[in-house]
Amino acid sequence: MSSVYVGIDVGTGSARAGIFDGTGRMLGQASREIRLWRPEPDFAEQSSDDIWAACCTAVKKALAEAGVNPREVKGVGFDATCSLVALDAEGRPVTVSPTGRDEQNVIVWMDHRAILQAGRINAGGHKVLDYVGGTISPEMETPKLLWLREHLPETWRRTSCFFDLPDFLTWRATGVDVRSLCSTVCKWTYLGHEDRWDADYFRSIGLDDLVEEGFSRIGRTVRPMGEAVGRGLSERAAGELGLPPGVAVGVSIIDAHAGGLGMLGAPLGDALPAAADMERRLALIGGTSSCHMAVSREAVFVPGVWGPYYSAMVPGLWLSEGGQSATGALIDHVIFSHARAAEVKAEAASSGSTVYTLLNGRLDRLARTADFPAALTRDIHVLPYFHGNRSPRADPTLRGVVAGLRLSDTVDDLALLYLATIQAVAHGTRHIIDAMNASGYAIETVFACGGGTKNPLFLREHADITGCRIVLPQEPEAVLLGSAILGAVAAGEFISVLAAMSAMNRAADVIVPATGRVADFHAAKHRVFQRMHADFLACRQIMDG
């Protein structure tokens, strides 16, 4: 009987499952949508029960699609967004919502309710902040915990366990409370290189009761990704997932970081990448937002970039994590809030196409009279901070800007604005790479996965604007593969995560950046990108008096 591995990925909008063999080949996959509540502006909430049910449905459907006997499954890995889950002593949901509904017990990663708490934490200047790029984000967990303590004291009292969502999933699967080094280091301020929580930090920000409890509510057992959790799937979870009890479960990982595991180990040429080669690579995981993951042999401190985090993605290497809070979400917002959105959607539906393909075709026609396609946006520019900036400015209060609009709202105008927005997202990636390289990296290759990689325009502009070659993985569902890798390691198929990456990662297409006039054009656009931010701050200063 052959062995296969299940990767389970919980994103913002859905839970997905993929079935993989030991070479990294996907045999089947399935997904199930997850409900999202927005009770107030900047609030985003979910249900852990709903998320688990979606995981179970996705696994059963993926097994059926793959035609795999559940007894062939030897390992399961989980990844998820870095969302905060609240449970009581009986493992039941506890509300995190102003609605008071216990069903809504997850603060989603993109929730920005804790901006004031994050600002107070940053003003304290604690040494721990050195390991989050110098500035903590409201998307991280300690600001959210502080918000709950201050605004929902009954929730604070009732909650027995605060989980990061990936760790909730392994707990729900095994009944064992083991926290991931990835989640705790990247989002909770755990000092992985010293294997400890910093009690002084928690006392200084007003979460001293967590210290007095010995950190029992946020995790006493922190382990590296891929290590086997307990005795594997519990009887209850196995029945719900449609798998045998005892199947190995690996310590979990954050979704974007799973994408790194699913790509960065791919050989380019004949040789497997050495540790030094990894410092020239960046994993770009795109979706609603985007994450930019790079690893190094020594700690690299990059202002405004999260980390360095020890062993938080690839064991034994330090991780630097850049990010953009809105990328796919921003592109969709620009398209579907436009006056011609309904017309474009109807045309795409009638032609059996997508809105993105239709707009790409419009741009191809418009480009016939341009020096080169990117030049269509010579006079239209977008600053993409509609949901603040995660990296490297680390300022969630920033806002977006569009310059160069005309008194016209045709579909061609929408196409140009769409192109300018994709370019703005790519300039944000260039800004992150430039900041990393200025601090010690030498990134020249971007491994990309996620929704944006299905769009050739997105890929072309990212290559041309960053000046990096873009490598697409042979397995486009790199995040699911990364989770399956953890399951394979937990099952003992490979001696380490690195060994599994070497065996299961493969590269496919490579997009080479343009040079000459195109590169010069984007260099000028990048100066505009920087100038727009400076002008936005100048306007804000004027309004502040």
N, C-alpha and C positions, 0 to 999 in steps of 0.2 A: 504494500500500500504506500503510495507517495504521500509526502508531507506538504501541506499548504498552510498559509498564515493569513490572518485576517487583520487588516488595518481599518480602524474606525476613526473617522474625522468628524468633529462637530464644529461647523463654522457658524457664522452669524445667522444664516437663514435656513440651514438644513443639517441633518446628520447623514453621513455617507459611509458605506462600507465597501471595501475592496478585498478580493481574494487573490493571493499571489503565490507563485511557487518560489523555490529557493534561488532562482536566477533573477527574480524581480519581474517576471512576466505576469501581467494581470490576467486572471481567468474570468472574472466577472465583477460587476459592481452594481450598487443600487443606492438610492437616496430617499429621504423623507423630510418634508419641510418641518420647520420649528416655528412656533408662534412667538411673536415679539410684541410687547406692550410698550407704549410711550405715554405714561400718565401725565407727564409735564415736559416742557421744552428741556432738552439736553438729558432727559431720563430715558433709559432703555432697560427693559426687564424681560426675563424669561422664566420658565418653570423647569426645575430639574427633573420632575416626573415626566413632563412632556419630552424633554431631551432624551431621557433614558428609553422611553417607549419608542421614540424615533430611531434610536440606535438599534433596538431589537428588531424592528420592522426591516430596517436597511440590511442587517446581517442576514436575516432569513431570505430576503429577496436576492441578495448577492450570491448566496450559496446556491439558490435555485438556478440563477442565471449561469453560474459557473458549472453546474452539473456536478458539484462536489459532494461527496458523502461527508456529513459533519464529523465522522470519526477520523477523517484525513487531516482535520485542523489540529495543529500541534501548538500554535501560539497565537495570542491576540495582543495587539497594541492599540492604545488609545492616544489621540491628540484632540485638543479642543482650544477654543479661544480662552484668553486669560480673564474669564468672568468669575465673579465672586458668588459662591453658593452658601446659603445659611440653612442649617439643619438643627433640630432640637435633639435632646438626649435619646429619643426613640428613633432618630433618623428621619423625622418628618420635616417637611418644608416649614420655614419661618419667614414671614413676610419681610421684604426689604423695600416695600412700596408705600408711598403716601396713601394708597388706596386701602391699606391694611389687609389685603387679601394674601393669605399664606401661600396660595398657588404661585404668586409672583415672588419667588424666593431667590432669584438670580439677578445680580447687577451686571449687565452686559459690559464687556470690555470698553465699548465706545461711549458709555455713559459718562457725562461730564458734570454730574451733580456736585462733585467734591473739589471743584476748582478753588474755592476759598480755603479749604483744608490743605490742599496741596501748596497753595501760596504760603500759608503759615508754616508748614513743614520746611519749605525751601528757605524761608527767612531765618530759620534756626541754624542753617549752615552745618548740620551734623556731618561728621566724617563719612557716615554711611552713604551720603549723597555722592561721594566720589565714584561710587560703583553704579550709578544710574546716569552717568554723563553730567553730573553736577546739579541736575534739576529733576525732582520727582514729578511724575505726570499724574493728573487726576485719573488716568486710565489704569494706574497701578492700584494695588490693594490696600496699602496702609491709609491713604487719604480716604478711600471708601469706607474702611473700618471706622475711621474717626468720624466720618459723616453719620454713620449708623449710630454710633455711641451718643452723638450730640443731638440727633434729630429723631431717632426711634429708640429711646431707652428701653422700651419693653422688648423690642427685638433683640437688643444687646443682651438683656437679661435672659431671655428664653433660648438664645442660640448656644448650643453645645459645641458645634463644629463649624468653623468657617473654612470651606474648601476652595481652592482654585478649581475651575471646572474639570480640567484633565484629571486631577486627583480625586474629585468626586466620582468620576467614571470608574477608576480602578477600585475605589472603595465599594462602589455599588456592585462591581463585578466579583469581588473577592470577599467582602466583609472585613478587610484589613485596612487600617488607616496608615498608609505609607505615602509620604509626600515626595514629589519629584524635585530633584535638584534643579531641574530646568525652571519649574514654576516658582519655587520659593526664592531662588536666586534672582530671577529676572523680574518678578513682580511683587515680591514680599520683603525685599531687602535682606534676605538670608545671606550670610557671608560664606559662600561655598568654599573659598580657599582657606577659611579658618574653621569650617564645619560648626557654625554657631549662629544663633540669633544675637543681635546686639541689644542687650537689656537697656543700656543708657539711651539708645535711640528711642525705644518705645516709651520709656519714662518721659523723655524730653518732649514728645509730641502729644502726650496726654492719653496714651494707651498703657498706663502702668499696670492696670489689672491683668493684662495678658502676661506681664512679667511675673506678677505674684502667683499666677496660676501655673507657672512653669511652661508657658506657651502651649498648654494642652489643647487649646481651641484652634490653634493654627498649625500644629504639627510638631511632634517630638521626634519622629522618625523620618529622616530625610535621606533618600537613596538615589543613586545614579540611574539614568534612563536605561531601560532594557533589562535591569535586574528583575528576577522573578519576584512577584508579589505573593506572599503566603503560599498556599497550596493550589493556587490557580482558581478557576471559576468555581464559585459556590454552587450548590445544588439549585438554589433559587434562580440565580442569574443565568446558569446554564440552560435551565428550562425556558427562561424568557428569551434568550438569544438563539435557541435551537441548536445548542452545542453540547458536547459531553461535559460533565463535571470534571474538574481537575485540569482542564486545558490551561497551559501556562499563560499568565498575564504579565506583561512587562510594565515596569514603572513608566509612567506616562510622560508626555512632552506637549508643549504648546504647539498649536497648529502650524504657525509659520516655521518654527524650528524643525518640525517634522519634514517640511519641504526641503530644508537644508540637508537633512539626512538622505532624502530621496534624490539629491542631485550632485552635491559637491564632491562626492567620491568618484565621479565618472572619469575614466582616463581620456585624455585628449592626445591621441597618438598611441604608441605601443606601451608606454610605461604608466603604472599607477601613480597618482599624485603623491608626492612626499609632503611632509608637514610644511616645508618652506613654500611649496607650490600652492598650498591652501591659502597663504597670505596674499596671493594674487587673484583670488577668486571671491566673488560675492554672489550669494543666493538672493534673488529677487522673487518674493512670493507675493503675487498680486491677487486682489479680490476687491471686496468693499473698501479695504484699506490696503496698504502695501508695507511689507517688512523687508529689510535689507540686512542680511546676515553675513558676517565675515568672522573668520577665526584666526588666531595668532598663537605663536609659541610662548610669547611673553605678554604680560598685560599691557594693552595699549589704551591710554586714556584719551578719548575724543570728546571735546566739549559739545554738549547737546546730543550726543549719541549714547544710548543706554549701554551700560556696562563700564568696564570689562567684567564679564561674568565667567567665573572659573567653571569649566566642564559643564556649561549649561546647554550645549548642543552636541559638540563632538568631545567625548571624554578626553581629558588631559590637555585640551586647548582652551584658550580664553576666547570668549565670544563678545563681539561688538554688534549691537542691534540698532540700526537706524529704522526709521519708519515714517510713513505719511498717513495721517489720520483719515483722509478721504481721497481715494483714487478712482476705483470703479464707481463708487457712490457719487463722486463729483462729476464724472463723465456722464453718468445717467441723469444726474440732476440738471446739468446744462442742456442735455438733449430734451428731456421730457418736461421741462418747465418752459420750453420755448413755444412761441405762438404757433409754430408749424408742427409741433410734436404729433398731434392727432393725425394730421395729413400724412406724415412720414410713416407712422405706425400702420395706418390703413394701407398705404402703398406696399410696405414690406409684407404685410399679411397676405395681400392679394397676389403678390408675386412669389410667395413661398420663401421669402428671404428674411433677413434680419434688418433692423434699423441701421446697424453698424455697417453691414455690407452695402446697403443702399447709399449711405452717406459716403462711404469709401469710393463708390462708383461716381458719385457727384464730384468728389474731389479729383478723381482721375480725369474727368472731362474738363474741369476748370484748369487743371495743371497743363493742359495742352498749350496754353498761351503764356505760361510762366517759365522762368529760367530753369526752375526745378520745383518739385511739388511743395517743399517746405516753404518756398518763397511766397506762397499764397497768403501767409500770415504776416507779411512785412509790416502791416499797419494795425494788426490786432494782437493784443497781448493779454494774458491772463495770469494773475497771481493766485495760486491754487489753495490758499489758506482758508477755505470756506468753513472748515471745522477746526481751525487753529493749525499750528505747526508742531509736529512731534519731534522732528530732527531736521537740521541741527540747531534750529532756533529755540526749540523747547519752550514754546509760548502758545498755550491753548487759547489765549484771548485774541490772537491775530484773526483777521478776516480776509475774504477774497476780494479781488479787484479785477474788473474787466475794462480795458482801454481800447478805443478805436471803433466803437459801435457807430453805425449809421442809422438814419431814419428809414430803415428797411427791415423787413422780417421774412424774407423769402426762404425757401429751402436751401438755396445756395448760401445765404447768410448763416443759416444754422450749420451747414457743413463747415464753413470757415471757422465758426466759433468752436465747433467740435474738434477740429484740427488744432486750434490754438490751445484748447484745454488739454488734449493729449500731450502736446508739446510742453505745456506748463508742468504736467505731472513728470515728464521726463527730465525737465530742468531741475525739479525737486530731487530726483534721483541723482543727477549730476552733482548737485550741491552736497548731498550726503557723501557721495564717493570722494569728492574733492576734500571734504573735511576729514574723512578717514585717511586718505593718502597723505594729507598734510601732517597727520599725527603719527605716521609710521607704516601704514599699509602701502601696498604697491598694486592696487586692484587694476586689472586690465581685461578681465573676463567676467561677464555676468551670466550666471546660470538662472534661467527664468522659468517660472511655472505659474499657473493660475489663470483666471479668466482672461486677462489682457493678452496672454500669449496666443490666444485663438484669433487675435486681430493683427493682420500683417502690418497695418498702419502703426499700431502701438509698438510693435517690435522694431520697425524701421526707424521711427523717431527716437526710440530709446538708444538704439545703436549709434545713430548719427549725432545725437545730442551729448551722450556720455563719452563718445569716442572709444567705447569698449566693444569688443565682439560679444554678441549675445549667443549663448548656447542653449538650445532646447533639449531637454532630456528625452530619451527614447520613450520613457513612460511619462506621458503628460500629467498623469495624476500623481505627481511626486510627493504630495503631502500624504496621500493614502499609502504610498509605498514606504515613506518614512515610518509611519506607524506600524506597518507590517514588519519592517526591519526590527523594531523593538520586540514584537512578538516572536520573531525567529531567534533573536538573541536570548530571550527569556526561556525559550524551549530548548536551548543548548545546541542549536544548529550551527551557530558561529561562536567563536571564543570572545568576540568583542563587537561593539557597534561599528568600529572602523573596518573590521574584517567583513561584516555584513554589507557595509556600504560599498566596499571594493567589489564584492561578488554580485550585488544587486543593482548598482547604478550603471547606466549606459547613456552616452551622449548621442544626439541625433543631428539636427540641422544647426548650422552656424551662420549667423548674420554678421557681416563685416561692416564696420562704419564707413560712411562716405568721407572723402577728404576734399581738399580744394575749396571751391566756392561754397559748397554746402556746409563744410566745417566752419568757414569764416562767417557765414550767415548765423549759424547757431551760437558762435562765440559772441556775436553782437546781441542776439536774443538773450543770451545769459546775462549780459550786462544790463539789459532792460529788466530782466527778472529781478536782479539785485536792486536796481534803481526803484522799481515799483514798491518793494518792501520799505526802502528808505523813505520814499514819498508818503507811504501809508503811515509810517510812524510820525513823520513831520505833520501830517494832517491831524493825527490824534493829539499831538502835542499842542497844536494851535487850539483845538477844541477844549483841551484841558486848561487853557488859559495860561 
